[in-house]
Structure formats: C-alpha cells, structure tokens
Amino acid sequence: MKPAATARVIAADDIDDTRRRYFDPVLKVTVVSVFQGDFYITARPGEMLSTVLGSCIAACIRDPIAGVGGMNHFLLPDAGGADGGGAGVELRYGSYSMEQLINGILSRGGRRERLEVKVFGGANVIRSSSAVGHRNADFIEGYLTNEGLAIGSRHLRGTLPRKIQYFPASGLVRMKEIAEVVANRVFERETAHQVRLRPSPAAGSIELFD
C-alpha cells in the first residue's frame, strides 16, 4: 500500500474552503462537494457529500460502528502505463483512489470487516468505442471482489449522468439521473480532465492537469 496522500484530500477541518462546502437550509446539513480526483472522509454527522458523475465512479464507504465514512471520485481505472504525476494526479485513477479512501477510513478507527460499500457511476454518456464508463464499472466491481469487500448497493453503467448525495453518518444515498440535455456538458468536462492527464510529449514525465 502507498502512504496516505495529502495533496488532494479534503480534510474535515478545512472549513474555510467555501467553494467546496455550504449549508443547505432545507436538508439542514453542510454539503461538501467531492470533485474529480478528490476524496473526503468525515466523522461529522451533519455533513452530506455530493458529486456529479458521468463516466466517473464514486465509492461511498463507511464503518457504522466507528462513525466514519467517505466518498471518492475517480476518472479512469488506471494510469494505462503513463508515468505518475504525484498524489493529485494518481487520485484520479481507481486503484490509488480506492486505496486512499479505504486506508483513510481504517486509519480513523474503521475496521475492514465492518465496511459498508456503495458504488455509482460508469455511464457511457456519449457513445464511443472506448466505453470508458462501462470499463470503470467493470473495474470497481472487480477491485472490490478482489479485496473481499461486498457491494451493499450499486447503480452502475447506463447512459445518463448521475447526481449523488451521500450521508456517511446514516449510510443513506440519494441518487438522481440527469437528463440527456446535460449529458454533453458532463462529458465535455470529464474529457477535458482526461486530456490533461496525458503526458505532454515535450515534457517527458510531466503531466498537465488542473
């Protein structure tokens, strides 16, 4: 296992980052946005984690006894042979992102045998030969099987983007499929991130990313 990443982790104490968190007066919770290449772990009962997925995958994992849980959001199954670019880039790949989320929960008192796992995403939003969304879905199912972690709930593949709201304290997930008119915007955003993850031909091992 690799050491815990810090570059792209959203820590529960980062309360000054107003771009990522806000208070929802209707649900009466603090909403924390989990973007591509991020993961977030919390033990605070008043937090809800939110993300929007096209071909990407989000895993929602918690230990209900320890009272700690989190969500990640990864873009591709693996680096595909590309050179690593540090924790911020590696967290966009499934294997590393899953390791960091699970290890982070365990390091905060969680126990592997108690983990509840729910996974979402992997839509083929735009038809193409690469079918990256379904490859992501295949990856997450295979990864969790290999790790001996049962999937308690899943909503994978399909063709529509999804909005996910996860309440780690209770394990509740609210999911909404997004209309096709929005699918192109989600696809363009994810594709832009994929392009930035490719090594620059002139830069050798340097990767371009936001």
LOBA-798930 format. One line per field, with one value per residue: x, y, z of N, C-alpha, C in turn. Coordinates in pm, 1 decimal. Layout:
N
nX (X_...)
nY (Y_...)
nZ (Z_...)
caX (X_...)
caY (Y_...)
caZ (Z_...)
cX (X_...)
cY (Y_...)
cZ (Z_...)
REM end
This chain:
210
nX (83.3_44.8_174.6_-43.3_-215.3_-188.6_-216.0_-451.0_-655.8_-960.2_-985.2_-1171.6_-1152.5_-1110.1_-1260.2_-1270.7_-1285.2_-1492.8_-1577.3_-1612.4_-1787.8_-2107.0_-2395.6_-2697.3_-3011.5_-3254.9_-3220.3_-3076.8_-2802.5_-2443.3_-2313.4_-2069.7_-1875.3_-1743.9_-1498.6_-1365.6_-1090.5_-1069.4_-1102.4_-1298.9_-1321.8_-1506.7_-1619.8_-1823.6_-2156.4_-2329.9_-2279.4_-2307.6_-2207.6_-2146.6_-2164.6_-2121.8_-2156.8_-2039.7_-1898.7_-1733.0_-1655.6_-1794.0_-1723.7_-1890.8_-1822.6_-1833.6_-1780.6_-2010.0_-2002.2_-1769.4_-1833.3_-1740.3_-1687.7_-1670.5_-1626.2_-1511.8_-1397.8_-1326.5_-1159.4_-1058.2_-984.6_-708.9_-363.9_-278.8_-19.3_102.5_337.9_362.6_227.0_236.4_45.4_-190.8_-254.5_-257.5_-477.0_-687.4_-711.4_-850.7_-746.7_-557.4_-709.1_-910.8_-756.0_-661.9_-898.3_-1012.5_-796.6_-779.6_-1020.1_-985.2_-764.4_-879.8_-1013.4_-1190.5_-1292.5_-1203.4_-1372.8_-1617.3_-1694.4_-1921.3_-2021.1_-2099.4_-2154.3_-2136.1_-2209.2_-2017.2_-2134.0_-2187.5_-2183.5_-2158.0_-2176.2_-1913.0_-1620.6_-1447.8_-1584.3_-1549.7_-1687.6_-1826.8_-1606.9_-1493.1_-1691.6_-1670.8_-1415.3_-1442.8_-1614.4_-1463.2_-1235.7_-1332.6_-1428.5_-1187.5_-1066.6_-1217.8_-1444.5_-1778.6_-2036.2_-2278.5_-2475.2_-2548.0_-2533.8_-2476.1_-2321.8_-2525.9_-2648.7_-2685.2_-2581.5_-2524.1_-2637.5_-2510.2_-2580.4_-2451.2_-2481.2_-2271.2_-2301.8_-2543.2_-2546.3_-2719.7_-2796.1_-2877.3_-2983.8_-2990.8_-3072.9_-2950.5_-3088.6_-3070.9_-3003.3_-2814.3_-2606.3_-2403.8_-2253.8_-2148.1_-1994.2_-1807.6_-1667.8_-1548.6_-1396.1_-1215.9_-1061.1_-947.5_-780.6_-595.5_-466.9_-294.9_47.8_257.2_400.3_636.4_728.5_810.1_796.4_625.3_298.5_2.6_-236.3_-531.3)
nY (-119.8_227.6_527.8_745.1_991.1_1348.9_1569.8_1609.2_1559.9_1632.5_1762.3_1717.1_1933.6_2154.0_2408.0_2656.7_2652.6_2765.7_2722.0_2453.7_2374.7_2427.3_2542.7_2371.2_2485.5_2356.2_2074.3_2090.9_2041.0_2040.4_2068.8_1902.7_1925.6_1680.7_1660.1_1563.1_1347.2_1382.6_1287.1_1245.0_1228.3_1184.4_1226.8_1366.3_1412.6_1591.9_1631.2_1612.6_1446.3_1532.7_1477.6_1483.5_1256.3_1126.2_931.3_870.5_718.7_691.8_587.2_510.9_475.0_343.0_293.3_191.3_153.6_275.0_525.0_671.1_777.3_803.7_945.0_892.0_1006.1_903.6_906.1_734.6_382.5_304.2_414.3_340.6_287.9_534.4_772.4_841.4_1130.0_1237.3_1264.2_1411.4_1368.6_1087.3_1020.7_1038.5_801.4_473.3_251.7_366.9_572.3_426.7_281.9_491.3_601.9_381.2_314.0_554.6_563.0_336.8_421.5_604.0_468.0_285.7_-48.8_-313.4_-539.4_-436.7_-255.3_-74.4_-65.8_125.3_184.7_393.8_526.9_527.8_557.4_531.0_802.6_937.4_777.6_570.0_398.3_346.7_324.1_406.9_450.6_209.9_45.6_154.0_80.2_-198.9_-220.4_-126.7_-314.9_-549.2_-479.7_-452.9_-710.2_-854.5_-749.3_-851.9_-721.6_-669.2_-543.5_-337.0_-181.5_-69.7_133.3_129.8_180.1_217.7_512.9_770.5_1065.7_1100.1_1242.8_1238.4_1211.5_1169.7_1052.3_1003.3_946.8_809.6_636.8_668.4_713.6_941.9_947.4_1082.2_1057.3_1241.0_1454.3_1394.8_1623.8_1751.4_1583.1_1611.6_1829.5_1727.5_1521.3_1665.8_1803.3_1592.1_1474.8_1679.0_1670.6_1416.4_1458.1_1635.0_1467.7_1319.6_1258.2_1531.1_1547.0_1689.7_1720.6_1495.6_1310.2_1483.1_1570.4_1725.6_1903.4_2026.3)
nZ (0.0_-73.6_86.5_273.5_88.1_64.4_-93.6_-245.2_-76.9_84.5_385.7_688.9_855.2_698.5_692.2_581.1_308.5_108.8_-147.5_-173.2_23.7_174.3_352.6_354.4_382.9_364.6_383.2_610.5_652.6_618.6_305.4_120.9_-157.4_-370.8_-590.0_-917.5_-884.0_-613.9_-265.0_28.3_377.4_672.2_1011.8_1100.2_1188.3_1067.7_796.0_441.3_150.5_-183.9_-536.0_-897.5_-1157.5_-1464.4_-1676.7_-1473.2_-1148.2_-822.5_-500.6_-205.2_120.0_449.9_804.4_1018.5_1293.8_1392.7_1310.6_1091.5_758.7_396.2_62.4_-271.4_-598.5_-898.3_-1218.5_-1420.3_-1473.6_-1439.0_-1471.6_-1719.0_-1805.1_-1809.4_-1677.1_-1328.6_-1162.4_-910.2_-601.0_-647.2_-916.9_-929.6_-771.7_-942.4_-1062.0_-1041.3_-874.6_-696.8_-582.6_-451.2_-265.3_-102.3_2.8_145.1_320.9_457.6_601.5_764.2_911.6_1075.0_1267.1_1158.2_1064.5_856.7_816.2_878.9_691.6_493.1_161.8_-119.4_-462.1_-753.0_-1082.2_-1390.9_-1644.9_-1996.8_-2134.2_-2377.5_-2684.9_-2778.6_-2902.5_-2697.0_-2455.1_-2184.8_-1947.5_-1884.6_-1861.5_-1634.4_-1451.1_-1463.9_-1358.4_-1086.1_-972.0_-1003.0_-854.5_-588.8_-544.5_-555.4_-330.9_-134.8_-43.3_2.9_-209.4_-105.2_-221.5_-551.0_-846.2_-1155.5_-1481.5_-1774.7_-1950.0_-1868.1_-1688.0_-1329.9_-1024.1_-701.3_-358.9_-45.4_282.2_524.3_799.9_833.0_621.1_413.2_70.1_-176.6_-506.2_-832.5_-1168.2_-1442.2_-1688.7_-2046.8_-2187.5_-2038.4_-2047.4_-2243.3_-2148.6_-1909.4_-2017.3_-2174.3_-1974.1_-1829.7_-2032.5_-2086.3_-1853.4_-1884.3_-2105.0_-1993.1_-1822.8_-1973.4_-2059.1_-2151.2_-2471.9_-2505.0_-2255.7_-2127.2_-1841.1_-1717.4_-1625.4_-1743.3_-1570.5_-1397.9)
caX (0.0_119.9_143.6_-162.9_-194.3_-236.5_-225.2_-584.5_-755.6_-1035.8_-993.2_-1294.5_-1129.4_-1088.3_-1391.2_-1264.6_-1297.5_-1634.7_-1611.3_-1644.4_-1888.7_-2207.9_-2503.3_-2826.1_-3112.7_-3368.4_-3179.5_-3012.6_-2672.1_-2334.8_-2286.6_-1930.0_-1861.9_-1628.1_-1471.8_-1281.3_-957.5_-1075.9_-1180.9_-1330.6_-1355.5_-1558.6_-1692.3_-1921.9_-2291.2_-2405.7_-2224.8_-2351.2_-2110.8_-2220.2_-2084.1_-2191.1_-2080.8_-2073.4_-1829.2_-1656.9_-1709.6_-1782.9_-1747.6_-1935.3_-1782.2_-1835.3_-1787.4_-2118.1_-1969.6_-1670.6_-1893.9_-1657.2_-1713.5_-1625.4_-1656.1_-1411.0_-1448.8_-1212.8_-1187.5_-1016.5_-946.9_-566.8_-284.3_-256.4_122.5_157.6_418.1_290.7_247.5_210.8_-81.0_-305.2_-287.9_-286.2_-609.6_-786.9_-713.9_-929.4_-675.4_-498.0_-817.2_-975.3_-662.4_-655.3_-1026.0_-1024.7_-693.6_-812.4_-1126.3_-925.1_-674.2_-962.6_-1085.1_-1273.8_-1242.4_-1230.0_-1485.3_-1743.9_-1715.3_-2037.0_-1973.8_-2198.1_-2081.0_-2222.5_-2145.7_-1975.9_-2224.3_-2135.7_-2266.2_-2152.7_-2138.6_-1780.5_-1561.5_-1370.2_-1677.9_-1473.6_-1776.4_-1850.0_-1478.7_-1482.3_-1782.7_-1607.9_-1300.6_-1477.8_-1668.8_-1351.7_-1148.7_-1394.0_-1428.3_-1050.6_-1035.1_-1305.4_-1541.5_-1908.9_-2105.0_-2410.7_-2568.5_-2478.0_-2610.4_-2363.4_-2337.2_-2629.4_-2604.9_-2715.3_-2505.8_-2592.9_-2601.0_-2507.5_-2572.4_-2420.6_-2480.5_-2189.5_-2346.8_-2653.1_-2529.4_-2819.0_-2754.8_-2981.8_-2929.9_-3081.0_-3017.9_-2959.7_-3145.9_-2975.4_-2959.8_-2698.7_-2502.8_-2290.8_-2170.6_-2073.9_-1894.6_-1701.7_-1586.6_-1467.5_-1299.6_-1110.7_-972.3_-871.3_-675.0_-493.2_-394.6_-198.9_177.6_291.2_509.7_759.6_765.2_850.6_712.6_539.0_158.6_-71.0_-363.6_-582.4)
caY (0.0_351.0_614.0_827.5_1114.1_1470.0_1681.1_1632.5_1519.1_1737.1_1724.7_1763.3_2059.8_2261.8_2473.8_2785.3_2635.1_2787.2_2671.1_2312.2_2344.8_2528.6_2490.3_2355.2_2514.2_2264.2_1947.1_2123.8_1974.9_2102.7_1994.5_1905.5_1878.0_1595.2_1677.5_1461.7_1339.5_1410.4_1203.6_1315.7_1138.9_1263.7_1164.1_1465.3_1367.2_1693.9_1655.2_1533.6_1454.4_1543.5_1478.9_1455.6_1154.8_1079.6_802.9_851.9_634.0_733.0_484.3_563.1_369.8_384.6_197.9_246.7_146.2_380.0_653.6_742.5_734.8_898.7_926.7_935.8_1035.0_882.6_932.3_623.9_265.6_305.0_511.6_292.4_291.9_670.1_799.6_905.8_1273.2_1278.9_1218.7_1478.8_1301.7_945.9_1004.9_1030.4_663.1_394.9_172.1_453.8_642.5_332.4_255.4_605.4_613.9_272.4_329.9_671.4_523.9_246.0_496.4_682.8_379.0_189.7_-186.1_-364.0_-632.7_-365.5_-152.4_-75.9_-11.3_153.4_240.7_459.2_589.5_442.8_566.4_567.2_921.3_956.0_650.8_566.3_265.0_329.0_283.1_420.6_440.8_70.2_-7.5_196.6_-3.6_-331.7_-209.7_-114.6_-443.0_-642.0_-436.9_-484.7_-856.3_-895.8_-703.0_-920.5_-625.8_-684.8_-420.9_-334.1_-117.8_-19.6_182.4_143.5_171.0_303.6_619.1_903.3_1110.3_1086.1_1326.2_1153.7_1274.7_1062.2_1089.5_899.4_913.1_713.2_547.6_699.2_772.7_992.2_949.6_1130.9_1057.5_1374.3_1449.0_1384.2_1756.2_1790.8_1481.0_1662.7_1916.3_1639.3_1451.2_1759.7_1831.3_1474.4_1457.5_1778.4_1618.6_1304.8_1513.9_1693.4_1360.9_1257.3_1324.9_1620.0_1487.6_1766.3_1735.4_1367.9_1255.1_1586.0_1559.4_1850.7_1885.5_2146.0)
caZ (0.0_-76.7_200.3_255.8_12.7_128.9_-186.9_-297.0_21.9_151.4_526.9_753.7_924.3_602.4_691.6_513.7_165.0_81.2_-280.2_-162.7_125.0_203.2_436.2_287.4_484.7_351.8_443.1_737.7_658.1_544.3_182.8_79.0_-294.8_-396.8_-731.6_-979.5_-825.7_-470.3_-175.3_151.7_488.0_782.8_1122.5_1142.4_1149.9_996.1_663.2_326.6_42.0_-309.2_-657.5_-1023.6_-1228.4_-1597.5_-1686.6_-1349.6_-1041.9_-682.3_-399.1_-76.0_213.1_589.5_915.2_1100.3_1436.3_1419.3_1279.0_995.6_621.9_296.0_-80.0_-367.3_-733.0_-986.9_-1359.3_-1505.3_-1393.3_-1403.3_-1546.4_-1854.4_-1839.2_-1801.4_-1559.1_-1219.9_-1151.2_-773.4_-542.4_-705.9_-1041.5_-905.4_-713.1_-1048.3_-1107.7_-949.0_-774.1_-594.8_-513.8_-359.5_-155.5_-11.7_73.1_242.5_424.0_538.8_695.2_862.4_999.5_1166.4_1357.8_1088.5_1053.1_722.4_813.8_903.1_590.4_403.6_34.1_-223.5_-575.9_-850.1_-1197.6_-1501.4_-1760.1_-2128.5_-2160.7_-2522.6_-2745.9_-2840.3_-2897.8_-2574.1_-2349.8_-2060.5_-1832.4_-1850.7_-1815.2_-1494.5_-1372.3_-1454.3_-1267.1_-944.6_-927.5_-990.8_-745.1_-459.7_-532.0_-523.2_-195.7_-40.9_10.7_-61.5_-250.9_-45.2_-314.0_-669.3_-960.9_-1246.6_-1626.3_-1830.2_-2041.6_-1813.7_-1570.6_-1201.5_-909.5_-582.7_-227.0_49.3_423.1_588.2_935.2_826.7_507.3_311.1_-56.8_-266.7_-641.5_-936.7_-1303.4_-1501.6_-1822.7_-2156.2_-2234.9_-1958.6_-2063.3_-2321.3_-2063.6_-1819.9_-2098.7_-2211.6_-1855.8_-1799.0_-2140.2_-2066.5_-1749.5_-1939.2_-2188.7_-1907.0_-1754.9_-2063.2_-2053.9_-2260.8_-2548.1_-2490.9_-2115.7_-2070.0_-1736.4_-1660.7_-1665.7_-1738.8_-1501.4_-1329.5)
cX (87.8_84.8_25.8_-129.6_-247.8_-269.4_-367.6_-692.7_-829.0_-1049.5_-1116.3_-1275.8_-1106.9_-1216.0_-1389.0_-1283.0_-1443.7_-1673.4_-1658.4_-1759.1_-1982.5_-2316.3_-2632.2_-2936.3_-3233.9_-3335.9_-3115.2_-2882.9_-2569.7_-2302.4_-2140.1_-1921.8_-1733.1_-1605.9_-1387.0_-1141.2_-953.5_-1127.9_-1195.8_-1374.5_-1399.6_-1619.4_-1799.2_-2061.6_-2367.9_-2353.6_-2283.3_-2250.5_-2185.0_-2124.4_-2173.5_-2100.6_-2132.7_-2015.5_-1750.9_-1729.4_-1693.9_-1812.9_-1783.0_-1913.0_-1786.1_-1823.1_-1892.6_-2089.8_-1871.0_-1726.4_-1811.3_-1684.8_-1667.8_-1664.0_-1533.2_-1477.5_-1329.8_-1256.2_-1162.1_-976.7_-802.0_-493.9_-253.8_-112.9_184.3_237.1_333.8_321.4_221.5_71.5_-201.4_-350.1_-330.7_-425.5_-719.5_-797.1_-771.4_-853.8_-623.4_-606.2_-886.3_-885.0_-665.0_-785.3_-1038.4_-923.6_-722.9_-920.0_-1069.9_-835.6_-749.5_-1050.4_-1176.4_-1209.4_-1292.3_-1355.9_-1619.8_-1778.8_-1840.7_-1998.4_-2090.2_-2125.1_-2177.1_-2140.7_-2115.5_-2069.3_-2144.6_-2220.7_-2271.8_-2106.5_-2001.0_-1724.9_-1488.3_-1456.9_-1614.1_-1562.3_-1798.3_-1719.9_-1454.5_-1569.5_-1726.1_-1493.1_-1344.7_-1536.6_-1557.3_-1261.0_-1206.2_-1404.3_-1290.6_-1010.7_-1123.1_-1407.4_-1671.7_-1967.7_-2247.5_-2515.6_-2488.7_-2577.8_-2506.2_-2408.2_-2454.7_-2569.9_-2624.4_-2622.6_-2590.6_-2544.8_-2615.8_-2497.6_-2559.4_-2411.3_-2400.5_-2240.4_-2454.2_-2634.7_-2628.5_-2753.5_-2879.3_-2919.5_-3034.9_-3009.1_-3048.0_-3004.3_-3038.6_-2924.8_-2836.7_-2580.2_-2382.2_-2198.4_-2086.3_-1962.7_-1778.5_-1610.5_-1495.0_-1361.3_-1185.1_-1011.6_-889.6_-756.9_-562.3_-411.7_-291.0_-65.4_197.1_409.0_641.5_811.5_806.0_752.4_620.2_398.5_91.3_-205.4_-402.5_-527.0)
cY (126.2_435.9_704.2_956.3_1233.0_1579.4_1712.1_1590.1_1642.2_1694.2_1785.8_1896.8_2177.5_2343.6_2607.2_2773.2_2643.5_2742.3_2527.4_2284.0_2461.6_2462.2_2486.8_2375.3_2421.4_2131.4_1965.3_2043.6_2063.1_2013.8_2013.7_1846.8_1797.4_1595.6_1562.5_1465.6_1372.2_1289.0_1278.9_1215.0_1224.3_1174.9_1259.3_1425.2_1467.2_1724.0_1558.1_1554.7_1446.5_1544.2_1453.2_1365.9_1136.5_939.7_771.3_760.2_705.0_612.3_553.8_452.0_423.6_264.5_253.0_243.4_256.2_518.7_737.3_688.0_839.5_858.3_964.3_961.0_1018.0_875.9_813.4_504.9_268.6_400.7_465.5_302.1_429.6_686.7_867.6_1053.4_1322.5_1241.9_1282.2_1415.2_1158.1_923.5_1002.2_890.1_573.7_323.8_259.2_524.8_551.4_300.9_368.3_622.9_506.8_288.5_448.2_641.6_432.4_320.5_582.8_593.9_278.8_52.1_-246.1_-451.2_-564.0_-267.7_-178.5_-1.9_6.1_223.3_287.0_512.2_491.7_444.2_590.6_684.1_951.5_825.0_662.6_426.2_239.7_281.9_292.8_407.4_297.1_1.5_32.6_110.0_-144.6_-328.7_-210.6_-244.2_-545.7_-608.5_-479.2_-635.9_-906.0_-857.7_-770.7_-829.5_-638.0_-548.9_-426.5_-276.5_-65.1_34.1_222.5_131.6_258.8_410.4_759.0_937.9_1098.0_1194.1_1240.4_1241.1_1164.0_1118.0_982.4_857.0_805.0_608.0_572.2_759.5_816.9_1005.1_997.9_1121.4_1191.9_1362.2_1451.9_1519.7_1804.7_1698.5_1532.1_1747.8_1833.0_1568.5_1543.2_1789.8_1713.5_1451.6_1555.7_1732.2_1501.8_1354.4_1568.2_1587.7_1294.9_1330.5_1415.3_1561.7_1560.1_1767.0_1604.7_1319.4_1357.9_1569.0_1694.3_1824.8_2015.1_2153.2)
cZ (0.0_45.2_170.3_182.9_90.0_28.4_-228.9_-198.8_72.5_296.2_590.7_823.8_829.9_585.5_618.2_362.8_124.7_-58.8_-272.9_-67.3_144.4_287.9_356.2_391.4_478.4_419.2_579.7_758.0_587.5_425.5_145.8_-61.2_-309.2_-547.7_-785.9_-918.5_-678.4_-394.4_-44.7_255.9_605.7_890.8_1174.7_1097.2_1066.0_857.6_560.5_215.1_-90.6_-428.0_-777.7_-1106.9_-1370.4_-1611.5_-1560.2_-1251.6_-908.1_-595.1_-268.5_27.2_355.9_682.4_1010.4_1249.7_1474.2_1390.1_1182.9_856.4_523.6_155.5_-160.7_-501.9_-826.9_-1132.2_-1449.5_-1419.4_-1347.8_-1495.7_-1687.7_-1899.6_-1833.4_-1673.4_-1454.0_-1212.5_-1011.5_-729.7_-609.2_-835.8_-1015.8_-847.0_-818.9_-1106.1_-998.9_-839.4_-661.2_-513.8_-413.3_-240.6_-53.4_66.9_181.2_355.3_515.2_641.5_803.9_959.8_1100.1_1254.6_1291.7_1085.4_922.8_716.9_836.1_791.0_507.8_275.7_-61.6_-337.5_-684.6_-967.3_-1309.2_-1620.2_-1888.3_-2177.9_-2309.7_-2583.4_-2811.1_-2825.6_-2767.2_-2457.9_-2211.6_-1938.0_-1789.2_-1808.2_-1669.7_-1404.8_-1355.5_-1353.8_-1121.2_-891.8_-908.2_-874.6_-610.4_-437.9_-490.1_-380.8_-90.2_24.3_-67.0_-97.0_-195.7_-136.1_-431.5_-770.3_-1063.8_-1392.7_-1672.4_-1920.1_-1985.4_-1697.1_-1445.0_-1104.6_-784.5_-457.7_-123.1_190.4_499.1_725.7_933.3_717.7_395.0_187.1_-132.1_-404.9_-739.9_-1069.6_-1368.9_-1646.4_-1930.9_-2203.0_-2158.6_-1985.5_-2139.8_-2237.4_-1967.8_-1895.9_-2133.8_-2093.8_-1823.9_-1905.9_-2126.3_-1961.0_-1801.0_-2024.9_-2103.2_-1833.2_-1843.5_-2055.7_-2174.6_-2337.7_-2528.3_-2349.1_-2050.0_-1966.8_-1673.4_-1715.1_-1649.8_-1674.0_-1434.9_-1187.9)
REM end
